Amino acid sequence: MAIVTRAVARGLARDARFALGSRRVITLDNISKRHGSQILYLSASMSVFHGEKIGLVGPNGAGKSTIFRMIVGAESPDEGTVAVERRATIGYFDQDVGEMSGRSVLAETMAGAGEVSALAAELKQLEEAMADPARVDELDALVERYGDVQPRFDALGGYELEPRAQEILAGLGFAPEVVEGDVGALSGGWKMRVALARILLMKPDVLLLDEPTNHLDLESILWLEKFLREYPGAMVITSHDRELLNRLVSKIVEIDGGRLTTYTGDFDFYEQQRDLAAAQYEAQYARQQAMLAKERAFIERFAARASHAAQVQSRVKKLDKIEKFDPPRRRKLIEFNFATPPRSGNDVVRIEGVVKRYGSKTVYDGLDFVVRRLERWCVMGVNGAGKSTLLKLVAGAIEADEGLVKIGASVKLGYFAQHAMELLEPQVTVLEQLQAAFPRASQGSLRNLLGAFGFSGQDVEKKCRVLSGGEKARVVLAEMLYDPPNFLVLDEPTNHLDLDTKQMLIRALSGFEGTMLFVSHDRHFLAGLSNRVLELDGGEARRYDGGYLEYVAQSRHEAPGMR
């Protein structure tokens, strides 16, 4: 049934594109690009049509962000052309938000709305000038200019600009008091949300979104998903959120080995088609290799016989003319079989009558909760509901104001949180970090483990101080899971992990013979690993038997804040 539905969706997307006249808004034609000695693309092409929604996928470092930078003119291809339709507006969101300070969150958002934002600023200046007695001599010119600017501002929906900005900021999780506050007081993650809000408010013809769900909670991701699904313009997006891609895009463009390959369909369909194409190519390559081996054996056997000279020459010419397949390029996906953890007691953690306050805010007032062996609890709740607080209490990172948090017998606890990445030794290499933790382990087993977490070849020699946030998270997870505890407490373990590493982690943890308590905003991760759901809401705790998908069916919402 799912395949039929996707086929229908693909057909509808194709019909919609033809209804728009199949007009290309962006064309990359035979582009080639190098970064140092690395070839990113070689004679590669792709197109973006009006109204199309495209997922851009590929391994880390393949050149996804470079595609965006070439489209907006920040970089140029070494060869080939990048063409953008005349007068098309492009909104580009990336991870470099720049400096933000001196304005309110609302003003900063509205300042990025393109032409309408500039017109709003000019209208304000004109109104102040017309009210200034010192500029009475300029009044006629000011009124005339106001008469030119105001209709254009109105036509662009300028008078709806502030309400739209408020709606977008609310959708991205900003509380009303924060919207009026200084943008400079925000953390880096919240500034990212402001930068995203600016682009969405701009309403460009094409949205270029480079990992827009980084730093978003599940409620904000769901709001963004709905916004983008209804967005009338074209969109090219990179994302490590598999479910988001499945629900949004009708085309996938894969960057791999210097090529841009286009697949029609969502991410799941792309994976099926990519694997099918790879299997077919391997079969063709194997058949050709068998044929070539047979022909070469004949030539070697009869090369010295005059009676077979004509046949030998004929087969040599035949081999010279054959277009030979290149060896298949196999994707480097390393699996790692994690060790079986020791068995714990049946009661892994017991929480009784816990009270926890931060200043005047009470997070829990008499919380009771029990985690039993082999249960896999995912904790749901809006920002401030106490998800991370619960994990910290269990891990012993903080203490309850009142009540009991008791860890059970024979429990070996492993706790992953974002601050754990700060505990890496900055001057040692990735491999040395693991060797220090496991001095008796063979270098081969540690390299295999790091390969499963995306560190191949010389990557293991990188110093920890130069690693990105995602790379640090992978090192910490690898170190934790090499000698796994029997109780994993994980706070957003998939932040910044790429799609392949997430999939490897889900497969590995699916076979984990222990207990889990975790928070994640990745729906694929939640659905793949949970068998219990704890929903925190206003100090109350609701328990759901079954995993995340059963929770969605029972509660009729995908996240607590989406009722």
C-alpha positions as CSV (number, residue, x, y, z in Angstrom):
1,M,0.0,0.0,0.0
2,A,2.9,2.4,0.9
3,I,4.4,1.9,-2.6
4,V,1.2,2.6,-4.4
5,T,0.7,5.8,-2.3
6,R,4.2,7.0,-3.1
7,A,3.7,6.2,-6.8
8,V,0.5,8.3,-6.7
9,A,2.4,11.1,-4.9
10,R,5.2,11.0,-7.5
11,G,2.6,11.2,-10.3
12,L,0.9,14.2,-8.6
13,A,4.2,16.0,-8.2
14,R,5.0,15.4,-11.8
15,D,1.6,16.7,-13.0
16,A,2.1,19.8,-10.8
17,R,5.4,20.4,-12.4
18,F,4.0,20.2,-15.9
19,A,1.1,22.5,-14.8
20,L,3.7,25.1,-14.0
21,G,5.0,24.8,-17.5
22,S,8.1,22.8,-16.5
23,R,10.0,26.1,-16.1
24,R,13.5,25.7,-14.7
25,V,14.3,28.3,-12.0
26,I,17.8,26.9,-11.4
27,T,20.1,25.0,-13.7
28,L,23.5,23.5,-13.0
29,D,25.0,22.4,-16.3
30,N,28.1,20.2,-16.6
31,I,29.7,21.7,-13.5
32,S,33.1,20.6,-12.2
33,K,34.5,21.7,-8.9
34,R,37.6,20.9,-6.8
35,H,38.5,21.8,-3.2
36,G,42.3,21.3,-3.1
37,S,43.0,17.8,-4.3
38,Q,39.4,16.6,-3.7
39,I,37.1,16.5,-6.8
40,L,33.6,17.4,-5.6
41,Y,31.8,17.2,-9.0
42,L,32.9,16.2,-12.5
43,S,30.6,17.3,-15.4
44,A,27.6,17.1,-13.1
45,S,24.1,18.6,-13.8
46,M,20.8,19.2,-12.0
47,S,17.7,21.3,-12.4
48,V,15.2,22.9,-10.1
49,F,11.7,23.6,-11.5
50,H,9.2,26.1,-10.1
51,G,7.3,24.6,-7.2
52,E,9.6,21.5,-6.9
53,K,10.8,20.3,-3.5
54,I,14.1,18.5,-3.7
55,G,16.2,16.7,-1.1
56,L,20.0,17.1,-1.6
57,V,21.8,14.1,-0.1
58,G,25.3,12.7,0.1
59,P,28.1,11.8,2.6
60,N,29.6,14.5,4.8
61,G,32.1,16.5,2.7
62,A,30.5,15.5,-0.6
63,G,29.8,19.1,-1.5
64,K,26.1,19.7,-0.6
65,S,26.8,23.2,0.9
66,T,29.0,24.1,-2.0
67,I,26.0,23.5,-4.4
68,F,24.1,26.1,-2.4
69,R,27.0,28.6,-2.4
70,M,27.3,28.3,-6.2
71,I,23.6,28.9,-6.7
72,V,23.8,32.2,-4.6
73,G,27.1,33.2,-6.3
74,A,29.3,32.9,-3.2
75,E,31.4,30.3,-5.2
76,S,31.9,29.6,-8.8
77,P,32.3,26.2,-10.6
78,D,35.7,25.5,-12.1
79,E,33.9,24.4,-15.3
80,G,30.3,24.5,-16.4
81,T,27.5,27.0,-15.7
82,V,25.1,27.9,-12.9
83,A,22.0,29.7,-14.2
84,V,19.2,31.3,-12.1
85,E,16.0,32.5,-13.8
86,R,15.9,36.2,-14.2
87,R,14.2,38.1,-11.3
88,A,13.9,34.9,-9.2
89,T,14.4,35.6,-5.5
90,I,16.4,33.1,-3.5
91,G,16.5,32.7,0.3
92,Y,19.5,30.8,1.6
93,F,19.7,29.4,5.2
94,D,23.0,28.0,6.3
95,Q,24.6,27.3,9.7
96,D,26.6,30.6,9.7
97,V,24.2,33.1,11.1
98,G,26.6,36.0,11.7
99,E,26.3,38.7,14.3
100,M,22.9,39.5,15.7
101,S,22.5,42.2,18.4
102,G,21.0,45.6,19.0
103,R,17.5,44.8,17.8
104,S,14.5,42.8,19.2
105,V,14.0,39.3,17.9
106,L,10.9,40.5,16.0
107,A,12.8,43.5,14.4
108,E,15.7,41.2,13.5
109,T,13.4,38.8,11.8
110,M,11.5,41.5,9.9
111,A,14.8,43.1,8.8
112,G,15.5,40.1,6.6
113,A,12.3,40.1,4.6
114,G,13.9,41.4,1.4
115,E,12.3,44.3,-0.6
116,V,9.3,44.6,1.7
117,S,11.6,45.1,4.7
118,A,13.5,47.9,2.9
119,L,10.2,49.5,1.9
120,A,8.9,49.3,5.5
121,A,12.1,51.1,6.7
122,E,11.7,53.7,4.0
123,L,8.1,54.3,4.9
124,K,9.0,54.9,8.5
125,Q,11.7,57.4,7.5
126,L,9.3,59.2,5.2
127,E,6.6,59.4,7.9
128,E,9.1,60.9,10.4
129,A,10.3,63.3,7.8
130,M,6.8,64.5,6.9
131,A,6.1,65.1,10.5
132,D,9.3,67.1,11.0
133,P,8.7,71.0,10.9
134,A,12.3,71.5,9.9
135,R,11.7,69.7,6.6
136,V,8.5,71.5,5.5
137,D,10.2,72.7,2.3
138,E,10.6,69.1,1.2
139,L,7.0,68.1,2.0
140,D,5.9,67.9,-1.7
141,A,8.8,65.6,-2.6
142,L,8.3,63.5,0.5
143,V,4.6,63.1,-0.2
144,E,5.3,62.2,-3.8
145,R,7.8,59.5,-2.8
146,Y,5.5,58.2,-0.1
147,G,2.8,57.8,-2.8
148,D,5.3,55.7,-4.8
149,V,6.5,53.5,-1.9
150,Q,3.2,52.9,-0.1
151,P,1.3,51.0,-2.9
152,R,4.3,48.8,-3.6
153,F,4.6,48.0,0.1
154,D,0.9,47.2,0.2
155,A,1.1,45.0,-2.9
156,L,3.9,43.0,-1.3
157,G,1.8,42.3,1.8
158,G,3.7,44.7,4.0
159,Y,0.9,45.4,6.4
160,E,0.7,41.6,7.1
161,L,4.5,41.5,7.7
162,E,4.5,41.8,11.4
163,P,1.7,39.3,12.1
164,R,3.4,36.8,9.7
165,A,6.7,37.3,11.6
166,Q,4.9,36.7,14.9
167,E,3.3,33.5,13.6
168,I,6.6,32.2,12.2
169,L,8.5,32.9,15.4
170,A,5.8,31.3,17.5
171,G,5.9,28.2,15.2
172,L,9.7,28.0,15.8
173,G,9.2,28.0,19.5
174,F,9.7,31.6,20.6
175,A,7.8,32.7,23.7
176,P,6.1,36.2,23.4
177,E,8.4,37.8,25.9
178,V,11.5,36.5,24.0
179,V,10.2,37.9,20.7
180,E,10.3,41.4,22.2
181,G,13.7,40.9,23.8
182,D,17.2,41.6,22.5
183,V,18.3,39.1,19.9
184,G,21.9,39.5,21.2
185,A,20.9,37.8,24.4
186,L,20.0,34.5,22.7
187,S,22.2,31.4,22.5
188,G,23.6,30.3,19.2
189,G,20.9,27.7,18.7
190,W,18.1,30.3,19.1
191,K,19.9,32.7,16.8
192,M,19.8,29.9,14.2
193,R,16.0,29.9,14.6
194,V,15.9,33.7,14.1
195,A,18.0,33.3,10.9
196,L,15.6,30.6,9.7
197,A,12.6,32.8,10.5
198,R,14.1,35.7,8.4
199,I,14.3,33.4,5.4
200,L,10.8,32.0,5.8
201,L,9.3,35.5,6.2
202,M,11.1,36.6,3.0
203,K,8.9,34.3,0.9
204,P,11.4,33.9,-1.9
205,D,10.8,32.0,-5.2
206,V,13.4,29.4,-4.1
207,L,14.3,28.3,-0.6
208,L,17.8,26.8,-0.1
209,L,17.8,25.2,3.3
210,D,21.0,23.7,4.7
211,E,20.1,21.5,7.7
212,P,17.3,23.8,8.9
213,T,16.2,21.3,11.7
214,N,19.5,21.5,13.6
215,H,18.7,23.1,17.1
216,L,14.9,22.6,16.6
217,D,12.8,20.6,19.0
218,L,10.2,18.1,17.7
219,E,7.3,20.6,17.9
220,S,9.2,23.2,15.8
221,I,10.2,20.5,13.3
222,L,6.6,19.5,12.9
223,W,5.5,23.1,12.4
224,L,8.3,23.7,9.9
225,E,7.4,20.6,8.0
226,K,3.8,21.8,7.6
227,F,5.0,25.3,6.6
228,L,7.3,23.9,3.9
229,R,4.7,21.4,2.7
230,E,2.3,24.3,2.0
231,Y,5.0,26.6,0.6
232,P,4.3,27.5,-3.0
233,G,7.9,28.1,-4.1
234,A,10.7,25.7,-5.0
235,M,12.9,24.3,-2.3
236,V,16.2,22.5,-2.1
237,I,16.9,21.1,1.3
238,T,19.6,19.1,3.1
239,S,18.6,17.3,6.3
240,H,19.6,14.5,8.5
241,D,15.9,14.0,9.3
242,R,14.7,11.1,7.3
243,E,11.0,11.5,8.1
244,L,11.1,15.2,7.1
245,L,12.5,14.3,3.7
246,N,10.0,11.5,3.2
247,R,7.1,13.9,3.9
248,L,8.4,16.9,2.0
249,V,10.3,16.1,-1.2
250,S,9.3,14.6,-4.5
251,K,12.8,14.4,-5.9
252,I,16.2,13.4,-4.4
253,V,19.5,14.6,-5.9
254,E,22.4,12.5,-4.6
255,I,26.0,13.7,-4.6
256,D,28.4,10.7,-4.6
257,G,31.8,10.1,-6.2
258,G,31.7,13.4,-8.2
259,R,28.3,12.7,-9.7
260,L,24.9,14.3,-9.3
261,T,22.2,11.6,-9.8
262,T,18.5,12.5,-9.7
263,Y,15.8,10.2,-8.4
264,T,12.1,10.9,-8.5
265,G,10.4,10.1,-5.2
266,D,10.9,10.5,-1.5
267,F,13.9,9.4,0.5
268,D,12.7,5.8,1.1
269,F,12.0,5.3,-2.6
270,Y,15.4,6.9,-3.5
271,E,17.1,4.3,-1.2
272,Q,15.3,1.5,-2.9
273,Q,16.1,2.7,-6.4
274,R,19.7,3.4,-5.5
275,D,20.3,0.0,-4.0
276,L,18.5,-1.6,-7.0
277,A,20.6,0.3,-9.5
278,A,23.7,-0.6,-7.6
279,A,22.8,-4.3,-7.6
280,Q,22.0,-4.2,-11.3
281,Y,25.3,-2.5,-12.1
282,E,27.3,-5.0,-10.0
283,A,25.5,-7.8,-11.9
284,Q,26.4,-6.2,-15.3
285,Y,30.0,-5.7,-14.2
286,A,30.3,-9.3,-13.0
287,R,28.9,-10.6,-16.3
288,Q,31.3,-8.5,-18.3
289,Q,34.2,-9.5,-16.2
290,A,33.3,-13.2,-16.7
291,M,33.1,-12.6,-20.5
292,L,36.4,-10.7,-20.6
293,A,38.1,-13.5,-18.6
294,K,36.8,-16.1,-21.0
295,E,38.0,-14.1,-24.1
296,R,41.4,-13.4,-22.5
297,A,41.8,-17.1,-21.7
298,F,41.1,-18.0,-25.3
299,I,43.6,-15.4,-26.6
300,E,46.3,-16.6,-24.1
301,R,45.7,-20.2,-25.0
302,F,45.8,-19.9,-28.8
303,A,48.1,-16.8,-29.3
304,A,51.1,-18.9,-30.4
305,R,49.1,-21.1,-32.8
306,A,49.2,-20.0,-36.4
307,S,46.0,-22.0,-37.1
308,H,44.0,-19.7,-34.7
309,A,45.7,-16.4,-35.6
310,A,42.7,-14.9,-37.3
311,Q,40.4,-15.9,-34.4
312,V,42.8,-14.5,-31.9
313,Q,43.1,-11.2,-33.7
314,S,39.4,-10.9,-34.1
315,R,38.9,-11.4,-30.4
316,V,41.6,-8.9,-29.5
317,K,39.9,-6.3,-31.7
318,K,36.6,-7.2,-30.1
319,L,38.0,-6.6,-26.6
320,D,39.5,-3.2,-27.7
321,K,36.1,-2.0,-28.9
322,I,34.1,-3.0,-25.8
323,E,33.2,-0.1,-23.5
324,K,34.3,-1.5,-20.2
325,F,32.4,-0.9,-16.9
326,D,34.2,0.7,-14.1
327,P,34.4,-1.3,-10.9
328,P,31.3,-0.7,-8.7
329,R,31.7,2.0,-6.1
330,R,30.6,0.4,-2.9
331,R,29.2,2.6,-0.1
332,K,31.4,2.5,3.0
333,L,28.9,1.5,5.7
334,I,30.7,-0.3,8.4
335,E,28.7,-2.3,10.9
336,F,29.9,-2.9,14.5
337,N,28.6,-5.7,16.7
338,F,28.5,-4.3,20.2
339,A,29.3,-6.5,23.2
340,T,26.5,-7.9,25.4
341,P,26.3,-5.9,28.6
342,P,26.0,-7.5,32.0
343,R,22.5,-8.3,33.3
344,S,21.0,-5.8,35.7
345,G,18.3,-6.3,38.3
346,N,14.6,-6.1,37.3
347,D,14.1,-2.6,38.8
348,V,16.6,-0.4,36.9
349,V,15.6,3.0,38.5
350,R,12.9,3.9,40.9
351,I,11.7,7.5,41.3
352,E,9.4,8.2,44.3
353,G,7.8,11.6,45.2
354,V,10.4,13.7,43.5
355,V,10.2,17.5,43.7
356,K,12.5,19.6,41.6
357,R,12.4,23.4,41.3
358,Y,14.5,26.0,39.4
359,G,14.0,29.2,41.2
360,S,10.3,29.9,41.3
361,K,9.5,27.3,38.7
362,T,8.4,23.9,39.8
363,V,9.3,21.2,37.3
364,Y,8.1,18.2,39.3
365,D,5.9,18.1,42.3
366,G,5.7,14.5,43.5
367,L,6.9,12.6,40.4
368,D,6.7,8.8,40.6
369,F,8.3,6.7,37.8
370,V,9.8,3.2,37.5
371,V,12.1,1.9,34.7
372,R,12.3,-1.9,34.5
373,R,14.9,-4.1,32.8
374,L,14.8,-4.1,29.0
375,E,12.3,-1.2,28.8
376,R,13.1,1.5,26.3
377,W,11.5,4.7,27.4
378,C,11.5,7.8,25.2
379,V,10.6,11.0,27.1
380,M,8.4,13.5,25.3
381,G,7.5,17.0,26.3
382,V,7.6,20.7,25.2
383,N,10.5,22.9,26.0
384,G,10.7,23.4,29.8
385,A,8.7,20.3,30.6
386,G,11.6,18.7,32.3
387,K,12.9,16.0,29.8
388,S,16.6,16.7,30.3
389,T,16.0,17.3,34.0
390,L,14.6,13.8,34.4
391,L,17.7,12.3,32.7
392,K,20.1,14.4,34.8
393,L,18.3,13.2,38.0
394,V,18.6,9.6,36.9
395,A,22.2,10.0,35.9
396,G,23.1,11.7,39.2
397,A,24.2,14.9,37.4
398,I,21.7,16.9,39.7
399,E,19.8,16.1,42.9
400,A,16.1,16.2,43.7
401,D,14.9,18.9,46.1
402,E,12.7,16.2,47.7
403,G,12.0,12.5,47.1
404,L,14.0,9.5,46.1
405,V,15.9,8.5,42.9
406,K,17.2,5.0,43.4
407,I,19.3,3.1,40.9
408,G,18.7,-0.7,41.0
409,A,21.0,-3.6,41.7
410,S,23.9,-4.4,39.2
411,V,23.1,-1.4,37.1
412,K,26.0,0.0,35.0
413,L,24.8,3.4,33.7
414,G,26.1,5.2,30.7
415,Y,25.0,8.9,30.2
416,F,25.2,10.8,27.0
417,A,24.5,14.6,27.0
418,Q,25.8,17.5,24.9
419,H,28.2,18.5,27.7
420,A,29.9,15.1,27.5
421,M,31.6,16.3,24.3
422,E,33.5,18.9,26.4
423,L,35.2,16.0,28.3
424,L,37.2,14.9,25.3
425,E,41.0,15.5,25.5
426,P,41.6,18.3,23.0
427,Q,45.2,17.5,22.2
428,V,44.8,13.8,21.5
429,T,43.6,12.2,18.3
430,V,40.3,10.4,17.9
431,L,42.1,7.0,18.0
432,E,44.2,8.0,21.0
433,Q,41.0,9.0,22.9
434,L,39.6,5.5,22.6
435,Q,43.0,3.8,23.2
436,A,43.3,5.7,26.5
437,A,39.8,4.5,27.5
438,F,40.4,0.9,26.4
439,P,44.2,0.2,26.7
440,R,43.8,-3.6,26.2
441,A,41.7,-3.3,23.0
442,S,43.3,-4.1,19.7
443,Q,43.9,-1.1,17.3
444,G,41.9,-3.0,14.7
445,S,38.8,-3.3,16.8
446,L,38.9,0.4,17.7
447,R,39.4,1.4,14.1
448,N,36.5,-0.8,13.1
449,L,34.4,0.9,15.8
450,L,35.4,4.4,14.6
451,G,34.7,3.4,11.0
452,A,31.1,2.5,12.0
453,F,30.8,6.0,13.5
454,G,32.1,7.7,10.3
455,F,35.8,7.9,11.0
456,S,37.6,6.2,8.2
457,G,41.2,6.2,7.1
458,Q,43.2,9.2,8.3
459,D,40.1,10.7,10.0
460,V,41.1,8.7,13.2
461,E,44.2,10.9,13.4
462,K,42.3,14.1,13.7
463,K,42.9,16.0,17.0
464,C,39.8,16.2,19.2
465,R,40.1,20.0,19.4
466,V,39.4,20.4,15.6
467,L,36.3,18.1,15.5
468,S,32.9,19.5,14.7
469,G,30.0,19.1,17.2
470,G,28.7,16.2,15.3
471,E,32.1,14.5,15.1
472,K,32.6,14.9,18.9
473,A,29.2,13.4,19.5
474,R,30.2,10.4,17.4
475,V,33.5,9.9,19.4
476,V,31.6,10.0,22.7
477,L,29.0,7.6,21.5
478,A,31.6,5.2,20.2
479,E,33.5,5.3,23.5
480,M,30.3,4.6,25.4
481,L,29.2,1.7,23.3
482,Y,32.5,-0.2,22.9
483,D,32.0,-1.6,26.4
484,P,28.3,-0.9,26.7
485,P,26.6,-0.3,30.0
486,N,23.3,-2.1,30.7
487,F,21.4,1.1,31.2
488,L,21.8,3.9,28.5
489,V,20.5,7.4,29.4
490,L,20.7,9.4,26.2
491,D,19.9,13.1,25.8
492,E,19.5,14.0,22.1
493,P,22.1,11.4,20.9
494,T,21.3,12.0,17.2
495,N,22.1,15.7,17.1
496,H,24.3,16.4,14.1
497,L,24.6,12.7,13.1
498,D,24.3,12.1,9.4
499,L,21.7,9.8,8.0
500,D,24.0,6.8,7.6
501,T,25.4,7.1,11.1
502,K,21.9,7.4,12.6
503,Q,20.8,4.3,10.7
504,M,23.9,2.4,11.9
505,L,23.1,3.5,15.5
506,I,19.5,2.4,15.3
507,R,20.5,-1.0,13.9
508,A,23.1,-1.4,16.7
509,L,20.8,-0.3,19.5
510,S,18.0,-2.4,18.2
511,G,20.0,-5.4,19.3
512,F,21.1,-3.8,22.6
513,E,20.3,-6.2,25.4
514,G,19.8,-3.6,28.1
515,T,17.6,-0.8,29.2
516,M,17.2,2.7,27.7
517,L,15.9,6.1,28.8
518,F,16.2,8.7,26.1
519,V,15.2,12.1,24.6
520,S,15.3,12.7,20.9
521,H,13.6,14.9,18.3
522,D,14.3,12.4,15.5
523,R,11.0,10.5,14.7
524,H,12.8,7.7,12.9
525,F,15.0,7.1,15.9
526,L,12.0,7.3,18.3
527,A,10.0,4.8,16.2
528,G,12.9,2.5,15.8
529,L,14.0,2.1,19.4
530,S,11.2,2.9,21.9
531,N,8.8,0.4,23.5
532,R,7.5,2.8,26.1
533,V,6.6,6.6,26.1
534,L,6.6,9.0,29.0
535,E,4.9,12.3,28.2
536,L,5.7,15.2,30.6
537,D,3.2,18.0,30.6
538,G,2.8,20.7,33.2
539,G,4.3,18.6,35.9
540,E,2.1,15.6,35.0
541,A,3.5,12.3,33.6
542,R,1.5,10.2,31.3
543,R,2.7,6.7,30.4
544,Y,2.0,4.9,27.1
545,D,2.6,1.2,26.5
546,G,4.1,0.6,23.1
547,G,6.6,2.7,21.2
548,Y,6.5,6.1,19.6
549,L,4.2,5.0,16.7
550,E,1.7,3.5,19.2
551,Y,1.9,6.8,21.2
552,V,1.0,8.8,18.1
553,A,-1.9,6.5,17.5
554,Q,-3.2,6.6,21.1
555,S,-2.6,10.3,21.8
556,R,-3.5,11.5,18.2
557,H,-0.5,13.8,18.1
558,E,3.1,13.5,17.1
559,A,4.4,15.7,19.9
560,P,2.9,17.0,23.1
561,G,2.8,20.6,21.8
562,M,0.9,19.7,18.6
563,R,-2.5,19.0,20.0
